[in-house]
Amino acid sequence: NSEMKLAAARRIAELASESELMPNALSREVHAAVTAAVRAAAVESGVGRPEQTPPEGDAEGFSPRAHTRSRPR
Protein backbone atom coordinates (compact mmCIF):
# COMPACT_ATOMS: atom_id res chain seq x y z
CA ASN A 1 0.00 0.00 0.00
CA SER A 2 1.03 3.60 -0.44
CA GLU A 3 1.69 4.25 3.24
CA MET A 4 4.20 1.40 3.36
CA LYS A 5 6.00 2.58 0.22
CA LEU A 6 6.20 6.13 1.55
CA ALA A 7 7.50 4.89 4.92
CA ALA A 8 10.27 2.97 3.13
CA ALA A 9 11.19 5.93 0.93
CA ARG A 10 11.24 8.36 3.85
CA ARG A 11 13.37 6.08 6.02
CA ILE A 12 15.86 5.50 3.19
CA ALA A 13 16.09 9.27 2.65
CA GLU A 14 16.66 9.83 6.38
CA LEU A 15 19.50 7.29 6.41
CA ALA A 16 21.39 8.88 3.50
CA SER A 17 24.08 11.35 4.44
CA GLU A 18 24.31 14.70 2.69
CA SER A 19 27.17 13.43 0.54
CA GLU A 20 25.37 10.36 -0.82
CA LEU A 21 22.28 9.85 -2.94
CA MET A 22 21.17 6.83 -0.92
CA PRO A 23 22.54 4.78 1.97
CA ASN A 24 24.51 1.57 1.50
CA ALA A 25 21.95 -0.94 0.22
CA LEU A 26 23.99 -3.82 1.68
CA SER A 27 23.99 -2.44 5.22
CA ARG A 28 22.20 -4.56 7.82
CA GLU A 29 21.31 -1.38 9.69
CA VAL A 30 19.60 0.06 6.61
CA HIS A 31 17.61 -3.13 6.07
CA ALA A 32 16.57 -3.26 9.73
CA ALA A 33 15.55 0.41 9.82
CA VAL A 34 13.51 0.22 6.62
CA THR A 35 11.89 -3.04 7.76
CA ALA A 36 10.85 -1.43 11.04
CA ALA A 37 9.42 1.62 9.27
CA VAL A 38 7.43 -0.48 6.79
CA ARG A 39 6.20 -2.78 9.57
CA ALA A 40 4.98 0.24 11.58
CA ALA A 41 3.24 1.71 8.53
CA ALA A 42 1.53 -1.62 7.84
CA VAL A 43 0.19 -1.76 11.39
CA GLU A 44 -0.89 1.90 11.33
CA SER A 45 -2.70 1.47 8.00
CA GLY A 46 -4.50 -1.65 9.19
CA VAL A 47 -2.87 -4.23 6.90
CA GLY A 48 -0.37 -5.55 9.45
CA ARG A 49 -0.68 -7.00 12.92
CA PRO A 50 1.49 -5.82 15.78
CA GLU A 51 3.78 -8.61 16.95
CA GLN A 52 4.82 -9.23 20.51
CA THR A 53 8.34 -10.21 19.43
CA PRO A 54 10.20 -9.51 16.19
CA PRO A 55 10.51 -12.34 13.67
CA GLU A 56 13.63 -14.51 13.65
CA GLY A 57 16.71 -12.35 13.32
CA ASP A 58 18.29 -9.53 15.25
CA ALA A 59 16.50 -7.04 17.49
CA GLU A 60 15.03 -5.22 14.51
CA GLY A 61 13.84 -8.43 12.88
CA PHE A 62 16.47 -8.66 10.15
CA SER A 63 17.37 -12.19 9.16
CA PRO A 64 19.97 -12.54 6.40
CA ARG A 65 18.76 -16.07 5.63
CA ALA A 66 15.32 -14.73 4.74
CA HIS A 67 16.83 -12.55 2.02
CA THR A 68 19.02 -15.02 0.18
CA ARG A 69 18.26 -16.82 -3.03
CA SER A 70 19.25 -20.35 -3.74
CA ARG A 71 20.92 -20.86 -7.07
CA PRO A 72 20.10 -23.82 -9.28
CA ARG A 73 22.96 -26.26 -9.56
C-alpha positions as CSV (number, residue, x, y, z in Angstrom):
1,N,0.0,0.0,0.0
2,S,1.0,3.6,-0.4
3,E,1.7,4.3,3.2
4,M,4.2,1.4,3.4
5,K,6.0,2.6,0.2
6,L,6.2,6.1,1.6
7,A,7.5,4.9,4.9
8,A,10.3,3.0,3.1
9,A,11.2,5.9,0.9
10,R,11.2,8.4,3.9
11,R,13.4,6.1,6.0
12,I,15.9,5.5,3.2
13,A,16.1,9.3,2.6
14,E,16.7,9.8,6.4
15,L,19.5,7.3,6.4
16,A,21.4,8.9,3.5
17,S,24.1,11.4,4.4
18,E,24.3,14.7,2.7
19,S,27.2,13.4,0.5
20,E,25.4,10.4,-0.8
21,L,22.3,9.8,-2.9
22,M,21.2,6.8,-0.9
23,P,22.5,4.8,2.0
24,N,24.5,1.6,1.5
25,A,21.9,-0.9,0.2
26,L,24.0,-3.8,1.7
27,S,24.0,-2.4,5.2
28,R,22.2,-4.6,7.8
29,E,21.3,-1.4,9.7
30,V,19.6,0.1,6.6
31,H,17.6,-3.1,6.1
32,A,16.6,-3.3,9.7
33,A,15.5,0.4,9.8
34,V,13.5,0.2,6.6
35,T,11.9,-3.0,7.8
36,A,10.9,-1.4,11.0
37,A,9.4,1.6,9.3
38,V,7.4,-0.5,6.8
39,R,6.2,-2.8,9.6
40,A,5.0,0.2,11.6
41,A,3.2,1.7,8.5
42,A,1.5,-1.6,7.8
43,V,0.2,-1.8,11.4
44,E,-0.9,1.9,11.3
45,S,-2.7,1.5,8.0
46,G,-4.5,-1.7,9.2
47,V,-2.9,-4.2,6.9
48,G,-0.4,-5.6,9.4
49,R,-0.7,-7.0,12.9
50,P,1.5,-5.8,15.8
51,E,3.8,-8.6,16.9
52,Q,4.8,-9.2,20.5
53,T,8.3,-10.2,19.4
54,P,10.2,-9.5,16.2
55,P,10.5,-12.3,13.7
56,E,13.6,-14.5,13.6
57,G,16.7,-12.4,13.3
58,D,18.3,-9.5,15.2
59,A,16.5,-7.0,17.5
60,E,15.0,-5.2,14.5
61,G,13.8,-8.4,12.9
62,F,16.5,-8.7,10.2
63,S,17.4,-12.2,9.2
64,P,20.0,-12.5,6.4
65,R,18.8,-16.1,5.6
66,A,15.3,-14.7,4.7
67,H,16.8,-12.5,2.0
68,T,19.0,-15.0,0.2
69,R,18.3,-16.8,-3.0
70,S,19.3,-20.4,-3.7
71,R,20.9,-20.9,-7.1
72,P,20.1,-23.8,-9.3
73,R,23.0,-26.3,-9.6
